[in-house]
Amino acid sequence: MPLDDAPAQRTFKVLNLRGYGYDEVAAHLVFSGERTLAYLETGQTEEVRDGVVVLAEAFDSRIQKRVQTAFGRYSDVDGNGKVILLFTPRLNASGLAIGFFYPGDLFPTTDDLPESNEAEILYLGVPEEGSFNFSADSLSATACHELQHLVNFSHVTLPYAGDPNPPLSPIWLNEGLSHLAEDLCGYNTLGGNLAFVARFLQRPWEISLTSTSIDGTGDSVERRGAAYLFLRYAMEQAGGVQLDAGGGLTGGGLSFTRALMSPDALTLNAIAEKSIGVRDGARLLWRWWWTMVTAGLEHGGMDVASRYPWAVYAPPVYDAQTGDELGVDLFRGEIALADYTFSLNGLRYAEDCSTADVPARAVCVERTNRPVPGTASWTDPDLQVMRVR
């Protein structure tokens, strides 16, 4: 569909996040770019409109390029080759989401699926002065986050939608990849991603990466922080990413992120094979845990990384286009975002792992003068500083 054929006004069906069914939302076109159409719900102020246009321009010129470089192209069910951004204050009022992607939009409208818009759409709140969640940076990070979900579904599930049980990316993996996308788009701090990391690092022994946590929950802020850290480490082990002179992504780790957009890459063993070349998810998990511990030992003055060259996160890279950094420093210290402050002070050790109720695939580390148990495989027993269950 040529640029000029995009309708100036359109009515969208938007899921009612606080109830059932959907609302019909009238919106008008405020931006038409190479890869993006942006619609704004009618009745908004000129100031909101101007803010939405700035966000749409950044999404079209930079965010889309980075996400597609890292994860691949999305579907095109409506034949226009673009993503539609629908900005609506209903999300601001919901108190439940800054934005979302609804896979049902990629299927034809039927009696069982009346709410489909039959298009690639990302739903976002509108810029709101004095609100961190609906700041320009947060909305941009959310657009990047949701675009990964669209790309993911386009590759992992949509081609097999006719199967009785089509493949689905596990929640921990899909959300972890979307938080990795926020990092790669240049919003690791500004979008609040590192706040999730800080929550995980405070009580890691309660958080399972791939199964339920101690309280029986699955998806959570802490688990997303863990999933991002794990996938960031796995990507770095596959070659990492850098920024070229034009602000584009480059590096061997991009083959890793693109490889995960496949129904054959949804398990820990498959992720490990694409990261470290060994189909052994337990080994990759262990290396990731040990890397977080090593950061603390190095911070305390012990030279461990030189003995284990794989046990280190790459130094963060400055992104001149956003003023943020790509990557993570586990000991960055205090970070202030609007009226919210948090700290990155490394992995917190448990007082006694032997009494902690640690779920499967969670890390519990304690300082001890006792020998490291033999069950803690792949450790260096001379260090005698950690124990993992």
C-alpha positions in Angstrom: 0.0 0.0 0.0 1.6 3.3 -1.0 2.2 5.9 1.7 -0.7 8.1 0.5 -3.2 5.2 0.7 -3.1 5.0 4.5 -6.5 6.2 5.7 -6.5 9.5 7.5 -9.0 8.2 10.0 -9.6 4.7 11.2 -11.6 2.9 13.9 -9.6 0.2 15.8 -10.8 -2.6 18.1 -8.8 -2.3 21.3 -8.9 -5.0 24.0 -10.5 -3.8 27.3 -7.7 -4.6 29.7 -10.0 -4.2 32.8 -12.9 -6.2 31.5 -13.9 -8.4 28.6 -14.3 -7.8 24.9 -13.0 -4.7 23.2 -13.7 -1.0 22.7 -14.0 0.7 19.3 -11.6 3.5 19.2 -11.6 6.2 16.6 -8.1 7.5 15.7 -6.5 9.7 13.1 -3.2 9.3 11.3 -0.4 11.6 12.7 2.7 10.0 11.1 3.4 8.0 8.0 7.0 6.8 7.6 9.0 4.2 5.7 8.1 1.4 8.2 5.5 2.9 10.4 2.0 4.4 10.5 1.1 6.1 13.8 -2.5 6.8 14.8 -3.7 8.8 17.8 -7.1 8.4 19.4 -9.2 11.4 18.6 -9.7 14.2 21.1 -6.1 14.6 22.3 -4.3 17.9 22.7 -1.9 19.3 20.2 0.9 18.8 22.8 0.2 15.1 23.0 0.0 14.9 19.2 3.4 16.5 18.8 4.9 14.1 21.4 3.5 11.1 19.6 5.0 12.3 16.3 8.4 12.5 17.8 8.0 9.0 19.2 6.8 7.6 15.9 9.8 9.2 14.0 12.3 7.6 16.4 10.5 4.3 16.1 10.5 4.5 12.3 14.1 5.6 11.9 16.0 3.9 14.6 14.0 1.4 16.8 12.7 -0.6 13.9 16.1 -0.9 12.3 17.7 -2.2 15.5 15.0 -4.7 16.3 15.0 -6.1 12.8 18.8 -6.3 12.7 18.7 -8.2 16.0 15.7 -10.4 15.6 14.4 -10.3 12.0 11.5 -9.1 10.0 7.9 -9.2 11.2 4.8 -10.5 9.3 2.8 -8.4 6.8 -0.8 -9.7 7.0 -2.3 -6.4 5.8 0.2 -6.0 2.9 1.4 -2.5 3.8 4.9 -3.5 4.9 4.6 -1.5 8.1 3.8 -1.6 11.8 0.9 0.5 13.1 1.4 2.3 16.4 -1.9 3.1 18.0 -1.5 5.6 20.8 -4.5 5.7 23.2 -4.9 7.3 26.7 -7.0 4.2 27.6 -3.7 2.5 28.5 -2.7 5.4 30.8 -6.0 5.1 32.6 -5.9 1.3 32.9 -3.0 1.2 35.3 -2.1 -2.2 33.9 0.1 -1.7 30.9 2.2 0.9 29.1 1.7 -0.9 25.8 1.0 -4.3 24.4 1.0 -6.5 21.3 -2.1 -8.7 20.6 -1.3 -11.8 18.4 -5.0 -12.1 17.5 -4.6 -9.0 15.2 -2.6 -11.2 12.8 -5.6 -13.5 12.0 -8.7 -12.9 10.0 -11.8 -11.6 11.9 -14.2 -14.4 12.7 -17.1 -15.0 15.1 -14.6 -16.5 17.5 -12.1 -13.6 16.9 -14.2 -10.5 16.4 -11.6 -8.2 17.9 -8.9 -8.7 15.2 -7.8 -5.6 13.4 -6.0 -7.8 10.8 -2.8 -5.8 10.9 0.6 -5.6 12.7 -0.3 -3.2 15.6 1.4 -2.1 18.7 -0.8 -0.4 21.3 0.8 2.3 23.4 -0.3 4.9 26.0 0.2 8.6 25.3 3.0 10.9 26.6 2.1 12.2 30.0 4.0 15.0 31.7 5.4 14.0 35.1 4.9 10.3 34.6 7.9 8.0 34.3 5.8 5.1 32.9 4.4 7.3 30.1 7.5 9.4 29.5 9.0 9.5 26.0 11.8 7.1 27.0 9.5 4.6 28.7 7.1 4.6 25.7 10.0 4.2 23.3 11.4 1.3 25.3 7.9 -0.3 25.4 7.5 0.1 21.6 10.9 -1.7 21.2 9.8 -4.4 23.7 6.5 -5.1 22.0 8.0 -5.1 18.5 10.2 -8.1 19.6 7.0 -9.9 20.6 5.6 -9.2 17.2 8.7 -10.5 15.4 8.9 -13.5 17.7 5.3 -14.5 17.1 5.8 -13.9 13.3 8.6 -16.5 13.2 7.9 -18.9 16.0 4.1 -19.3 15.9 2.3 -17.7 12.9 3.7 -20.0 10.2 2.4 -23.0 12.2 -0.9 -21.5 13.3 -2.8 -24.2 11.5 -1.2 -27.0 13.6 -3.2 -28.5 16.5 -0.5 -27.3 18.9 1.5 -24.6 17.3 4.9 -23.7 18.9 5.0 -20.8 21.4 8.0 -19.1 22.8 8.0 -19.7 26.6 7.1 -16.7 28.7 10.5 -16.4 30.4 12.3 -16.5 27.0 9.9 -14.2 25.1 9.9 -11.6 27.9 13.6 -11.9 28.4 14.2 -11.3 24.7 11.9 -8.2 24.8 13.9 -6.8 27.7 17.1 -7.6 25.8 15.6 -5.7 22.9 15.1 -2.6 25.2 18.8 -2.8 25.9 19.7 -3.1 22.2 17.4 -0.2 21.4 19.3 2.0 23.8 16.9 2.2 26.7 18.4 -0.1 29.3 18.4 2.5 32.0 16.0 5.1 30.7 13.3 2.6 30.0 13.6 1.0 33.5 15.1 -2.3 32.4 17.9 -2.2 35.0 15.3 -1.7 37.7 14.1 -5.3 37.0 17.7 -6.5 37.2 18.1 -4.8 40.6 15.0 -6.6 41.9 16.3 -10.0 40.8 19.8 -9.4 42.2 18.4 -8.7 45.7 16.9 -12.2 46.2 18.1 -14.5 43.4 17.6 -17.7 45.3 13.8 -17.2 45.2 13.7 -16.7 41.4 13.6 -19.6 39.0 14.6 -18.7 35.4 12.4 -21.2 33.6 9.9 -22.6 36.2 7.8 -21.3 39.0 9.4 -19.4 41.9 9.0 -20.1 45.6 5.6 -18.5 45.8 4.4 -20.5 42.8 4.3 -17.5 40.4 5.8 -17.5 36.9 6.1 -14.2 35.2 7.4 -11.4 37.5 9.6 -8.3 37.5 12.4 -10.4 39.2 12.1 -13.2 36.7 12.3 -10.8 33.8 15.4 -9.3 35.2 16.9 -12.7 35.5 15.9 -13.7 31.9 17.4 -10.5 30.5 20.7 -11.0 32.3 20.9 -14.6 31.2 20.2 -13.8 27.5 22.5 -10.8 27.6 25.3 -13.1 28.8 24.4 -15.8 26.3 24.5 -13.2 23.5 27.9 -12.0 24.6 29.3 -15.5 24.6 28.1 -15.8 21.0 30.0 -12.7 20.0 28.3 -9.8 21.6 27.0 -6.6 19.9 28.6 -3.2 19.2 27.4 0.1 17.7 28.8 1.1 14.3 29.5 4.7 13.4 25.9 5.3 12.3 24.3 3.9 15.4 23.5 0.5 13.9 24.0 -2.8 15.6 26.8 -5.1 14.6 28.6 -8.1 16.1 28.6 -11.9 16.2 25.9 -12.0 18.9 23.3 -10.9 16.3 23.4 -14.4 14.8 22.5 -15.7 18.2 19.5 -13.4 18.7 18.2 -14.1 15.2 18.6 -17.8 15.7 16.2 -17.7 18.7 13.4 -16.6 16.4 12.7 -20.3 15.6 10.5 -23.1 17.1 13.7 -25.1 17.2 15.3 -22.7 19.7 12.9 -22.7 22.6 14.8 -24.9 25.1 17.8 -24.2 27.3 19.8 -26.8 25.5 19.1 -25.2 22.1 20.0 -21.7 23.5 23.3 -23.1 24.9 24.2 -24.7 21.5 23.6 -21.3 19.8 25.5 -19.4 22.5 28.5 -21.5 23.5 28.4 -24.3 20.8 27.6 -27.0 23.3 24.0 -28.4 23.6 24.1 -28.3 27.4 21.7 -25.8 29.1 23.0 -26.7 32.6 26.5 -25.7 31.6 25.4 -22.3 30.2 23.3 -21.7 33.3 26.2 -22.5 35.5 28.5 -20.2 33.6 26.0 -17.4 33.9 25.7 -17.9 37.7 29.4 -18.0 38.1 29.8 -14.8 36.0 27.5 -13.0 38.4 29.5 -14.3 41.4 32.8 -13.4 39.7 31.6 -9.8 39.3 31.3 -9.6 43.1 34.7 -11.2 43.7 36.4 -8.9 41.2 34.6 -5.9 42.8 36.1 -7.1 46.2 39.6 -7.2 44.8 40.0 -10.9 43.8 41.3 -11.6 40.4 39.0 -14.3 39.0 38.0 -13.1 35.5 41.5 -13.6 34.2 41.3 -17.3 35.2 37.8 -17.6 33.8 37.7 -15.4 30.6 34.1 -16.5 29.9 33.0 -15.3 33.4 32.5 -11.6 32.7 29.9 -9.3 31.3 31.2 -7.0 28.5 31.7 -3.3 29.5 28.6 -1.2 28.6 28.7 0.8 25.4 27.5 4.4 25.2 24.7 5.1 22.8 24.9 8.6 21.6 21.5 8.5 20.0 19.7 7.9 23.3 22.3 9.0 25.9 22.0 5.6 27.6 24.2 2.5 27.5 24.0 -0.9 25.9 24.9 -3.6 28.4 25.0 -3.9 32.2 27.4 -3.1 35.0 26.3 -5.2 38.0 28.0 -2.7 40.3 26.9 0.5 38.7 25.5 1.8 42.1 22.6 4.1 42.6 20.4 5.0 39.6 17.7 7.7 39.7 14.8 7.7 37.3 12.3 10.6 37.9 11.1 10.0 41.4 12.3 6.4 41.5 15.7 5.4 42.8 17.3 1.9 42.8 20.8 0.5 43.1 22.9 -2.1 41.3 25.3 -3.6 43.9 25.9 -7.0 42.5 24.4 -10.4 43.4 23.2 -10.6 47.0 24.4 -13.7 48.8 22.1 -15.8 50.9 22.8 -16.3 54.6 22.5 -20.1 54.4 21.7 -21.9 51.2 21.2 -25.2 53.0 18.0 -23.8 54.6 16.7 -21.9 51.7 13.8 -23.4 49.7 15.5 -22.9 46.3 13.3 -23.7 43.2 14.7 -25.5 40.2 17.1 -23.4 38.0 17.6 -20.7 40.6 20.9 -19.6 42.0 21.7 -19.6 45.7 25.1 -18.3 46.7 26.6 -17.9 50.1 30.0 -16.9 51.5 31.5 -19.8 53.4 34.8 -21.0 54.9 33.7 -24.5 54.4 34.8 -26.5 51.3 32.6 -26.2 48.3 30.3 -29.3 48.1 31.2 -31.8 45.4 27.7 -31.3 43.9 28.7 -27.8 42.8 30.3 -29.0 39.6 32.5 -26.8 37.4 33.7 -24.6 40.3 37.2 -24.0 41.4 37.4 -25.6 44.9 40.3 -23.4 45.9 38.1 -20.3 46.0 35.9 -21.7 48.7 33.5 -18.8 48.6 30.3 -20.1 47.1 27.7 -22.8 47.1 25.0 -23.3 44.5 21.9 -25.4 44.8 
